[in-house]
Structure formats: C-alpha cells, structure tokens
C-alpha cells in the first residue's frame, strides 16, 4: 500500500507569470504508486499535468515533478498531491501548501475629481480621489504633502482609495499635486504616479492709484496748466487685470492712457500697471479721476479715486464791458472775481485807485470762492465817463479787465403809461415814448395779479408813431393787476413806467359810479376819425365812378389844342371839354385815370390816419 506522499520544495512566493516547480514523493509500494498534483481555488480544483500512471513497474520509491505557471488569480490557492495504487483506496494526500503569488494592481492608479489644467476659481473647494486596485502585496497610496489633508479608505478586495480635499487659493495656481501608488517587496518593485496641475483664477482684490507728485490721501493739489501723471497698480491676478479710466464719470479715451505693463507675481499671476497723463486747467478743479480693474470675464471690479484740487490765477467776470447812461442816472458796475486762493481786488480809473468799492465774498459753484467787487455812483455826470479797470491778484498771478462808462447829455424821461380799459377779462394799455425812438429796441411789458408772479409780453417799437397800445387778454375778473413797462435799449439803461387797475365785468360800475365801458374816451375819438376816413373814401369813390362813366359814354374827352406858335413847342395845354366841341385825338387809356384817382385816395387816407392818431 501507499502509506504517504510528501510535497517537497514549494516556493515561498512567486511572481505572477513565473513558473512554479515542486515534487511529490512516496515510499516504495507494489504496485507502483500513481501520484497526481492538484491546485485548488475556492470552488475549483484543477489537476496539474494530468496523465496515466504506470503501475507495472517493480516496487520502488516513486517521485513526480510538477511545473506550471502561476497567475494572479491563483494567489492563495492550495497545492497538494494524492498517491494511490490498486490496493490503496482511498488515495493518500500530502500536506497542503498555500500558494503566494505576487502581482501588481491590474489597472494601476486612477485619479478622479479634476481634469488637468482646468481653470478653477479661488475660494472653491475641490475633492480629488486616488484609487488603486487589488494587488499582492497590498499596494499603498500617498499624496504629496503640500496638497492638503488626506483620507484613506481600504477596500474589502485589497483595493485602496485615498481622497484629498483642497481649498482653492491663489497659492495653488500652477501647483502640481501627485498621488503615488507602490508595493513593498523585491519581486514586484511596482510604483506608479498620477498628478494634477491646477490653474486658479483669482484677483485683483485691490488697486492703488497715486499721482506723480507723491501726495497721499484722496486729493491731489496741482497748479493750473501743469501736467499730472496718475499711476494705477493692481495686486496679483490671474489672468492679467484689465484697466478702465474715468474722468468725472466719463470714460477716458484709449489714446490718452498708456499700455498695460505686467510682471509675474509669487503665485504665478500678474501684477499690472497703467498710467494716465492729463494737463489740468481751472475748469477741472474738483474733477474725480478713477481707475477700475477687473479680471477678464469676471463681474467684480475694484477701483480707487483721486480728486483734483486745482489752484489758479484769479478770473474776473463783469456783467458788462460798456455802460451808457443819461446824466443824473445811477451807475453800477459789478464784477465777480473767482479765486480759490486769497485774492486782492483793486478798482482804478485814470491811474487813480477807487477806495469806496464794495467787496463781498460768497461760496460759488463747485465750492469755489467768489469775490464780488462793485462800484456805484448815485448821480452820473460827465466826469464819470472813462475807462474803469479792475485788477485781481493772488499768489499764482493776476487778471485785469476794463469797463468803459459813457455819460450822455439830456435828462432821462421814462415812458408814461395809462390803462384805457380794464374789463371783459382784458386790459388795454397806452403809452407814448418820452425819449428818442432810435434808442428803443423794443418794450418789455410785465404784469401780475396780486401776490402773483410777473408775466412778460414783448412789444415791437413801431418807430415814428409815438402812441403805442397793447391789449392783454385772459385776465381774471375782479382781480387787481399791476403793470410795469420798460423800454429796452442796447445802449442805455431805461427805467420802468407803472400803472394798475382792477378788471371789471362789462356793465358793472367802477368805484365812483362811473360805467367802465371799454375804452370810453378813446372809442369816441376813434369813431370820429373813422367816420372822416369813410366819408372821404366814399366821396372819392363817387367821383371816380362818375368820371369813368362819362368817359365811357363819350361825354368827356381830352382836348389838345395846338397854337400855331406852339407847333415847335413841346409844352401842351391839357383841358377837359365837351364832346360838342370839335373832334379831338384819342383819349389816354382809362387805367391811367384810375391810377391818378388811387393816388389821390391814398394821400387823403394818410392825412385822415394822422388826424386819428392826433385825436387819440
């Protein structure tokens, strides 16, 4: 009988894919033992090198060698031998040897959670996972230490997973994080690395705007006509920041600013710089220069502003450059002196200083200091005529301006105005100019109800006609109205004439019991004048019609009598005679007669019109 079988020289460990050789030996038996080798996995037994046994040999010690190639799936499998002959049943079994097959992870290292070089925004959180499959010995995973905190999760099948949580910051930009898988042991020697390089979008978070004068704060003090260069710097950003410039809210043209210059920052981003140069004048005082910066494609903007404080020489603005007045009128010249710095003001005439000028100060637009310098004379005489010069001076310069004064002869007489009618929602005003008509450009007639606002009507100067009338309509009944009239001249200042009345309804009684029929006095005169004109026109028309009729009937003809002594004379005597006289040459055309009568009618009409104006 076969009493035992021994498995000899099993390997401690073998690399997957390498051959494995072992031997099974039995003591002598008769007939010869049949030795078979087996490998057993859970649920599967495979015979190694199956074949027939030769049992006809003499009794002797029996040995059999087995060789096969191990695979990763056979790691942990059991090796053993069975031996038997015809008298040994069941077969005897050797000891069981557990096979150790070394192999690397089949799929290597897998890295998920971020695609290489994909842009991420600073402030986000990323989770990266590094995985490795089953291997023998069990593989190990590790992250490079600068990437963040790690968490390892081993798998039940020998796989392993390691995750890392990363808070994205500018310092992560262009940084590479590495996940490394490895196995201990000289046989495998397996290592594998997977990495991710990050592209981080960040900044800019601040800008710094400064002027070349080196002043600190939010205000830059400069002098008029000087050139100021503003420099705008951003902190680090990725990609490089885009700059925008504004002057008092209005965008600055690209031609006025320099190109953006940039340099690399510690986080592999960009530090940008841009300049804006401007030549300042007094009208830019108070202007706000603002620089904005933003990352391309990003909504957030950062900005900083500086306010211009422009100092300048004084400026003088007078209400007129020439004054013309009548003798006896008041003369007033007023000028505004604009200066931010302390200013001195001086009035001079004919080289002599005027000491009694009035000087007042107030805060004008844009917080500018305005000095009002006024000279005034109560009664004008010829000695006031001349050139008056105002001089303003501060620490940056001076400004001079001249105003000429002309005093003309004659006493000024304002226009007199009367209210001829105040009823039926209207008022008729009549006035006669009291000065040379050539001085009056037009009349400004103003009116208002009690405690109301002044309203204005402009009346053309009719020229030769001294009497001017104006009817104001749509007035409120029962309301007291004030009227004032000012002849407007571009040469000389004229005063107001005033009048007032209360608007009454037609038929009502005015104070004192008098009927307030519109234009009672002036209407009768007008009616009388119109009657004269109509009468003259009717008489003239009748004469024209009779003359035309007689000419048509042939009762009248033009007679041209030539005396013998006048045959050579070009002067002729024209007379109107009866047709009973001798034959006469052809009369002139009827149209000429009508034209003569039209001229006569026009002359008579003009005479009548002048009569009406004189009556009114």
C-alpha positions in Angstrom: 0.0 0.0 0.0 1.0 3.6 -0.4 1.3 4.9 3.0 2.1 8.6 2.4 3.1 11.2 -0.1 5.3 14.2 0.6 5.3 17.6 -1.2 8.8 19.0 -1.4 10.4 22.3 -2.4 7.3 24.5 -2.6 8.3 28.2 -3.2 7.7 30.8 -0.5 6.3 33.3 -3.1 6.3 33.5 -6.8 5.7 36.4 -9.2 2.6 36.1 -11.3 3.6 34.7 -14.7 6.7 32.9 -13.4 6.9 29.0 -13.5 6.4 27.1 -10.2 8.1 23.7 -9.7 7.5 21.2 -6.9 8.0 17.5 -6.3 5.8 14.8 -4.7 7.5 11.6 -3.3 6.1 8.3 -2.0 7.9 5.4 -0.3 8.1 2.0 -2.1 4.8 0.3 -2.9 3.6 -2.5 -5.1 2.2 -1.9 -7.5 3.9 1.5 -8.1 2.1 4.4 -6.7 0.3 6.8 -9.0 1.0 10.4 -7.9 -1.2 13.3 -9.1 -0.8 17.0 -8.3 -3.7 19.5 -7.7 -4.2 23.2 -7.3 -7.4 24.2 -5.5 -9.1 27.6 -5.5 -12.4 28.1 -3.7 -15.0 26.2 -5.7 -12.5 24.9 -8.3 -9.9 22.1 -8.3 -7.5 21.7 -11.2 -5.2 18.7 -11.8 -1.7 19.6 -12.8 -0.2 17.7 -15.8 -2.9 15.0 -15.8 -1.9 11.7 -17.3 -2.0 7.9 -16.8 0.1 6.2 -14.1 2.3 3.3 -14.9 1.7 0.7 -12.1 3.6 -2.2 -13.7 7.0 -1.2 -12.5 8.8 -3.1 -9.8 8.4 -2.0 -6.2 10.4 1.2 -5.7 10.3 4.7 -4.3 8.1 6.9 -6.6 8.6 10.6 -7.2 6.9 13.0 -9.6 7.8 16.7 -10.5 5.1 19.2 -11.4 5.7 22.6 -13.2 3.1 25.2 -14.0 2.8 29.0 -14.4 1.0 30.8 -11.6 -1.4 33.7 -12.3 -2.7 36.4 -10.0 -6.0 34.7 -9.6 -4.2 31.7 -8.1 -2.8 33.7 -5.2 -3.9 31.9 -2.0 -4.7 28.7 -3.8 -3.8 25.3 -2.2 -1.2 22.9 -3.7 -1.3 19.2 -2.7 -0.6 15.7 -4.1 -2.6 12.5 -4.0 -0.9 9.0 -4.3 -2.6 5.6 -4.7 -2.3 2.2 -6.2 -4.6 -0.8 -6.7 -4.5 -1.7 -3.1 -4.7 1.8 -1.6 -8.1 3.3 -1.5 -8.8 6.0 -0.9 -5.6 7.8 -2.1 -3.3 9.3 0.5 -2.9 13.1 0.4 0.2 15.2 1.1 0.3 18.3 3.3 -1.5 21.3 1.7 0.7 24.3 0.7 -0.9 27.7 0.3 0.4 29.5 -2.8 1.6 33.1 -2.6 1.5 34.8 -6.0 2.9 38.3 -6.1 1.3 40.7 -8.7 0.9 44.5 -9.1 -2.6 46.2 -9.3 -4.1 45.3 -12.6 -5.5 48.8 -13.5 -2.8 50.8 -11.9 -3.6 54.2 -10.2 -6.7 56.1 -11.2 -7.2 59.8 -10.3 -10.6 61.5 -10.5 -12.3 64.8 -9.4 -10.3 67.3 -11.6 -9.2 67.5 -15.2 -5.7 68.5 -15.6 -5.2 72.3 -16.1 -8.9 73.1 -16.0 -9.5 76.6 -14.6 -11.0 76.8 -11.1 -11.8 80.0 -9.2 -10.2 80.9 -5.9 -12.5 80.2 -3.0 -13.9 76.9 -4.3 -13.3 73.5 -2.7 -12.1 70.5 -4.7 -12.2 66.9 -3.8 -9.7 64.6 -5.6 -9.8 60.8 -5.3 -6.9 58.5 -6.0 -7.7 54.8 -6.3 -5.7 51.6 -6.8 -7.0 48.0 -7.4 -6.2 44.7 -5.7 -2.5 43.5 -5.7 -0.2 41.3 -3.7 1.3 42.6 -1.6 -1.4 45.1 -1.0 -0.5 48.4 -2.7 -0.1 51.7 -0.8 -1.2 55.2 -1.9 0.1 58.6 -0.8 -0.4 62.3 -1.8 2.3 64.9 -1.9 2.2 66.7 1.5 1.6 70.3 0.1 -1.8 69.3 -1.5 -3.9 69.1 1.7 -5.5 66.8 4.2 -5.9 63.1 3.1 -8.4 60.4 4.0 -7.6 56.7 3.2 -10.4 54.1 2.6 -9.2 50.5 2.2 -11.3 48.1 0.0 -12.5 44.7 1.0 -10.9 43.2 -2.1 -7.5 44.5 -1.5 -8.1 47.8 -3.4 -7.5 51.1 -1.8 -8.8 54.6 -2.2 -7.4 57.9 -0.9 -9.2 61.2 -1.1 -8.0 64.7 -0.7 -10.0 67.9 0.0 -8.4 71.1 -1.3 -9.5 74.7 -0.6 -8.6 76.6 -3.8 -6.5 79.7 -3.2 -4.1 81.8 -5.3 -1.2 79.8 -3.9 -2.5 76.7 -5.6 -2.1 78.2 -9.0 0.3 76.2 -11.2 1.0 73.8 -8.3 1.2 70.1 -9.1 -0.3 67.5 -6.7 1.0 63.9 -7.0 -0.7 60.7 -6.0 1.8 57.7 -5.8 1.0 54.0 -5.6 3.7 51.5 -4.6 4.2 47.9 -3.3 6.8 46.5 -0.9 9.0 43.6 -1.9 11.8 43.0 -4.2 9.9 40.8 -6.6 7.3 43.3 -7.8 9.0 46.6 -7.4 5.8 48.4 -8.6 5.3 52.1 -8.3 3.0 54.5 -10.3 2.3 58.2 -10.1 -0.6 60.3 -11.3 -0.6 64.1 -10.9 -2.7 67.2 -11.4 -1.5 70.7 -12.2 -4.0 73.4 -11.2 -4.9 76.7 -13.0 -6.5 79.1 -10.5 -8.4 82.3 -11.4 -8.1 85.0 -8.8 -7.8 88.7 -8.2 -7.4 91.5 -8.5 -8.6 92.3 -5.0 -7.3 95.9 -4.8 -5.8 98.8 -6.8 -3.6 101.6 -5.8 -4.0 105.0 -7.6 -1.3 107.6 -7.0 -0.1 110.8 -8.6 3.4 111.6 -9.6 3.5 114.4 -7.0 3.7 111.7 -4.3 0.9 113.2 -2.3 -1.1 110.9 0.0 -4.8 110.9 0.7 -7.7 111.2 -1.7 -6.9 114.7 -3.0 -4.2 115.8 -5.4 -3.4 119.6 -5.3 -1.9 120.9 -8.5 -1.4 124.2 -10.3 -3.3 125.2 -13.4 -1.6 124.3 -16.7 0.6 121.6 -15.0 0.8 118.0 -16.2 -0.1 115.2 -13.8 0.5 111.5 -14.4 -1.7 109.1 -12.5 -0.4 105.5 -12.0 -2.8 102.6 -11.3 -1.3 99.4 -9.8 -3.2 96.2 -9.1 -2.3 93.4 -6.8 -1.7 90.0 -8.3 -4.4 88.4 -10.5 -4.7 85.6 -13.0 -5.1 86.3 -15.8 -3.8 89.9 -16.0 -6.3 92.6 -15.0 -8.0 95.0 -17.4 -7.9 98.7 -16.5 -10.6 101.3 -17.2 -10.2 105.1 -16.5 -12.8 107.7 -15.8 -12.6 111.5 -15.5 -15.7 112.8 -13.6 -17.7 109.7 -14.6 -16.8 110.0 -18.3 -14.6 107.2 -19.8 -11.1 108.3 -20.8 -10.2 107.7 -24.5 -7.7 104.9 -25.0 -5.3 107.3 -26.8 -4.8 109.2 -23.6 -3.6 106.3 -21.5 -0.5 104.1 -21.7 -0.4 100.4 -22.5 -0.7 98.0 -19.6 2.6 96.6 -18.3 2.7 93.4 -16.2 5.1 91.2 -14.3 4.8 87.8 -12.7 3.8 87.6 -9.1 4.7 85.0 -6.4 1.6 82.9 -7.2 2.4 82.8 -11.0 -0.2 85.6 -11.6 0.3 89.1 -13.0 0.9 92.5 -11.3 -0.3 95.2 -13.7 0.4 98.9 -14.1 -1.1 101.6 -16.3 -0.7 105.4 -16.5 -2.9 108.3 -17.4 -1.4 111.7 -18.1 -3.6 114.9 -18.1 -2.8 118.6 -18.4 -5.1 120.4 -16.0 -6.8 123.7 -16.1 -9.1 125.6 -13.7 -12.2 124.0 -15.1 -11.0 120.6 -13.9 -11.0 121.7 -10.3 -13.0 119.1 -8.4 -12.8 116.5 -11.2 -12.6 112.9 -9.9 -10.0 110.6 -11.6 -11.0 107.0 -11.1 -9.1 103.8 -12.1 -11.0 100.5 -12.2 -9.6 97.0 -12.7 -11.2 93.6 -13.2 -10.3 90.1 -14.3 -11.4 89.3 -17.8 -14.8 87.6 -17.8 -15.4 88.5 -14.1 -18.1 90.9 -12.9 -16.3 92.1 -9.8 -14.4 95.4 -10.1 -12.1 97.2 -7.8 -11.4 100.9 -8.0 -9.8 103.9 -6.4 -10.4 107.6 -7.0 -8.4 110.8 -6.5 -9.9 114.3 -6.6 -8.2 117.2 -8.4 -7.6 120.4 -6.4 -6.5 122.9 -9.0 -5.2 126.3 -7.9 -5.2 129.0 -10.5 -4.7 132.7 -11.1 -7.9 134.8 -10.5 -10.6 135.2 -13.1 -12.7 138.3 -13.5 -16.3 138.2 -14.9 -18.1 141.5 -15.3 -21.8 142.0 -16.0 -20.9 144.3 -18.9 -17.9 145.7 -20.7 -19.6 149.1 -21.6 -22.1 151.2 -19.7 -24.1 154.1 -21.2 -26.3 156.3 -19.0 -28.0 159.7 -19.1 -26.8 162.4 -16.8 -28.3 162.0 -13.4 -28.8 158.3 -13.6 -27.3 155.8 -11.2 -24.2 154.0 -12.4 -23.3 150.5 -11.1 -20.5 148.2 -12.3 -20.3 144.7 -10.7 -17.6 142.0 -11.3 -17.1 138.5 -9.9 -13.6 137.5 -9.1 -13.1 133.8 -8.9 -10.2 132.5 -7.0 -9.5 129.6 -4.6 -6.6 131.3 -3.1 -6.6 134.5 -1.1 -7.1 137.4 -3.6 -6.8 141.2 -3.5 -9.1 143.3 -5.7 -8.4 146.9 -6.9 -10.5 149.3 -9.0 -8.6 152.0 -10.9 -9.7 154.9 -13.1 -7.2 157.1 -14.9 -4.4 155.7 -12.8 -6.1 156.5 -9.5 -7.4 153.9 -7.1 -11.1 154.0 -6.2 -11.3 153.5 -2.5 -15.0 153.2 -1.8 -15.6 150.0 -3.9 -17.8 147.4 -2.3 -16.2 143.9 -1.8 -18.2 140.9 -0.7 -17.5 137.1 -0.7 -19.6 134.0 -1.1 -19.2 130.3 -1.9 -19.9 129.7 -5.6 -20.4 126.6 -7.7 -18.0 123.7 -7.2 -17.2 125.2 -3.8 -15.2 128.0 -5.5 -14.7 131.2 -3.6 -16.2 134.2 -5.4 -15.4 137.8 -4.6 -18.0 140.4 -5.8 -16.4 143.8 -6.5 -18.8 146.6 -7.1 -18.5 150.4 -7.7 -21.6 152.5 -7.7 -22.4 156.2 -8.3 -25.8 157.8 -7.4 -25.8 160.7 -9.9 -23.9 160.4 -13.2 -22.2 163.4 -14.7 -19.7 163.9 -17.5 -16.8 163.4 -15.2 -17.7 159.7 -14.7 -17.1 158.9 -18.3 -13.9 156.9 -18.9 -12.2 153.5 -18.6 -12.5 151.7 -15.3 -10.0 148.9 -14.7 -10.4 146.1 -12.2 -7.3 144.1 -11.1 -7.4 140.8 -9.1 -4.2 139.2 -7.8 -3.3 136.1 -5.9 -0.1 134.1 -5.3 -0.3 132.5 -8.8 -0.9 135.6 -10.9 -3.2 138.5 -11.8 -6.1 139.3 -14.1 -7.2 142.7 -15.4 -10.4 143.8 -17.1 -11.7 147.1 -18.4 -15.2 148.5 -18.4 -16.0 151.8 -20.2 -18.6 154.3 -19.0 -20.2 156.8 -21.2 -22.5 159.6 -19.8 -24.7 161.2 -22.5 -26.4 164.6 -22.5 -30.0 165.0 -21.5 -32.3 164.2 -18.7 -33.9 160.8 -18.9 -37.7 160.8 -19.1 -39.3 157.4 -18.7 -42.3 156.4 -20.8 -45.7 157.3 -19.3 -48.3 154.5 -19.4 -52.1 154.6 -18.9 -54.8 152.0 -18.6 -57.6 152.9 -21.0 -59.7 149.8 -20.4 -59.9 147.2 -17.7 -63.0 144.9 -18.3 -64.1 141.8 -20.0 -61.1 139.8 -19.0 -58.7 142.2 -20.7 -56.8 145.5 -20.1 -55.7 148.0 -22.8 -52.6 150.0 -22.0 -51.4 153.0 -23.9 -48.1 154.8 -23.7 -46.0 157.3 -25.5 -42.3 157.3 -25.7 -40.6 160.1 -23.8 -37.2 159.6 -25.4 -35.6 159.3 -28.8 -37.2 156.3 -30.5 -33.9 155.3 -32.0 -32.7 154.2 -28.6 -35.6 151.8 -28.0 -35.1 148.3 -29.4 -38.5 147.0 -28.0 -40.8 147.4 -25.0 -41.0 144.9 -22.2 -44.5 144.9 -20.6 -44.8 143.0 -17.4 -48.0 142.3 -15.4 -49.1 140.3 -12.4 -52.1 139.8 -10.2 -51.9 140.4 -6.5 -49.1 138.4 -5.0 -48.6 136.6 -8.3 -45.6 136.1 -10.5 -44.6 138.7 -13.1 -45.6 137.7 -16.7 -43.9 139.2 -19.7 -45.0 140.5 -23.1 -42.6 141.9 -25.7 -43.9 144.8 -27.8 -42.2 145.9 -31.0 -41.2 149.6 -31.2 -43.5 150.9 -34.0 -41.0 153.7 -34.9 -42.4 157.1 -35.8 -45.8 156.6 -34.2 -45.4 158.0 -30.7 -48.5 156.3 -29.4 -48.3 152.6 -28.6 -51.1 150.5 -27.3 -51.3 146.9 -26.1 -54.3 144.8 -25.1 -53.7 142.0 -22.5 -56.3 139.3 -22.6 -57.4 136.3 -20.5 -57.2 138.3 -17.2 -59.2 137.3 -14.2 -62.3 139.4 -13.4 -62.3 141.2 -10.1 -58.6 140.9 -9.6 -56.2 143.8 -9.1 -53.4 143.9 -11.6 -50.1 145.7 -11.6 -48.4 146.7 -14.9 -44.9 148.0 -15.5 -43.2 149.0 -18.7 -39.5 149.2 -19.6 -38.1 150.4 -22.9 -35.3 148.1 -23.7 -32.1 149.5 -25.2 -28.8 148.0 -26.1 -27.2 151.4 -25.5 -28.6 152.8 -22.3 -30.4 151.5 -19.2 -34.0 152.7 -19.0 -36.4 152.8 -16.1 -39.9 151.4 -15.6 -43.2 153.2 -16.0 -46.0 151.7 -14.0 -49.8 151.5 -13.9 -52.5 149.4 -12.3 -56.2 148.6 -12.4 -58.9 146.1 -11.4 -60.6 144.0 -14.1 -64.4 144.5 -14.1 -67.1 142.7 -15.9 -68.8 144.7 -18.7 -71.8 146.7 -17.4 -70.6 146.8 -13.8 -69.9 150.0 -12.0 -66.4 151.1 -11.2 -65.7 152.8 -7.9 -67.2 156.3 -8.0 -70.3 155.1 -10.0 -68.9 155.5 -13.5 -69.6 152.9 -16.1 -66.4 151.0 -17.1 -67.2 150.5 -20.8 -64.0 149.6 -22.5 -62.1 152.5 -23.9 -64.9 155.1 -23.4 -62.8 158.2 -24.1 -60.6 156.8 -26.8 -63.5 155.0 -28.7 -65.4 158.2 -29.4 -62.3 159.8 -30.9 -61.6 156.7 -32.9 -65.1 156.6 -34.2 -64.9 160.2 -35.2 -61.7 159.7 -37.1 -63.0 156.5 -38.8 -66.1 158.5 -39.9 -63.9 161.1 -41.5 -61.9 158.5 -43.3 -65.0 156.6 -44.5 -66.6 159.9 -45.8 -63.6 160.9 -47.8 -63.3 157.4 -49.2 -67.0 157.4 -50.3 -66.7 160.9 -52.0 -63.6 159.9 -53.8 -65.2 156.7 -55.0 -68.2 158.5 -56.3 -66.0 161.0 -58.2 -64.1 158.1 -59.8 -67.2 156.2 -60.8 -68.8 159.4 -62.4 -65.6 160.1 -64.3 -65.3 156.6 -65.6 -69.0 156.6 -66.7 -68.6 159.9 -68.6 -65.5 158.7 -70.3 -67.3 155.5 -71.4 -70.3 157.5 -72.7 -68.1 159.9 -74.6 -69.4 162.9 -72.8 -65.9 163.9 -71.9 -62.8 163.8 -74.0 -59.3 165.1 -73.7 -58.7 168.1 -75.9 -55.2 169.0 -77.1 -55.2 172.4 -78.7 -52.1 173.4 -80.6 -51.5 177.1 -81.3 -49.7 178.0 -84.5 -46.9 179.4 -82.5 -46.6 176.2 -80.5 -46.1 173.8 -83.3 -42.5 173.6 -82.5 -43.0 173.7 -78.7 -43.2 170.6 -76.7 -45.4 172.1 -73.9 -49.0 171.4 -74.3 -52.2 172.7 -72.6 -54.5 170.0 -71.4 -58.1 170.7 -70.6 -61.3 168.8 -70.2 -64.1 169.9 -72.7 -67.5 168.8 -74.0 -67.8 166.5 -76.9 -69.9 169.2 -78.7 -66.6 170.9 -79.5 -64.5 169.9 -82.4 -63.1 166.5 -82.9 -60.2 165.6 -80.6 -57.5 162.9 -80.6 -58.0 159.6 -78.9 -58.1 160.0 -75.1 -55.5 158.2 -72.9 -56.3 154.7 -71.6 -58.9 154.5 -68.8 -56.4 152.8 -66.5 -54.2 155.9 -66.2 -57.2 157.8 -64.9 -57.9 155.2 -62.3 -54.3 155.3 -61.1 -54.4 159.0 -60.7 -57.5 158.8 -58.5 -56.0 155.9 -56.5 -53.0 158.2 -55.7 -55.4 160.9 -54.6 -57.3 158.5 -52.4 -54.1 157.2 -50.7 -52.9 160.7 -49.9 -56.3 161.5 -48.3 -56.2 158.3 -46.3 -52.8 159.1 -44.9 -54.0 162.6 -43.9 -57.1 161.1 -42.2 -54.9 158.5 -40.4 -52.7 161.2 -38.9 -55.7 163.1 -37.7 -57.0 159.9 -35.9 -53.6 159.4 -34.2 -53.5 163.0 -33.0 -57.0 162.7 -31.6 -56.2 159.5 -29.7 
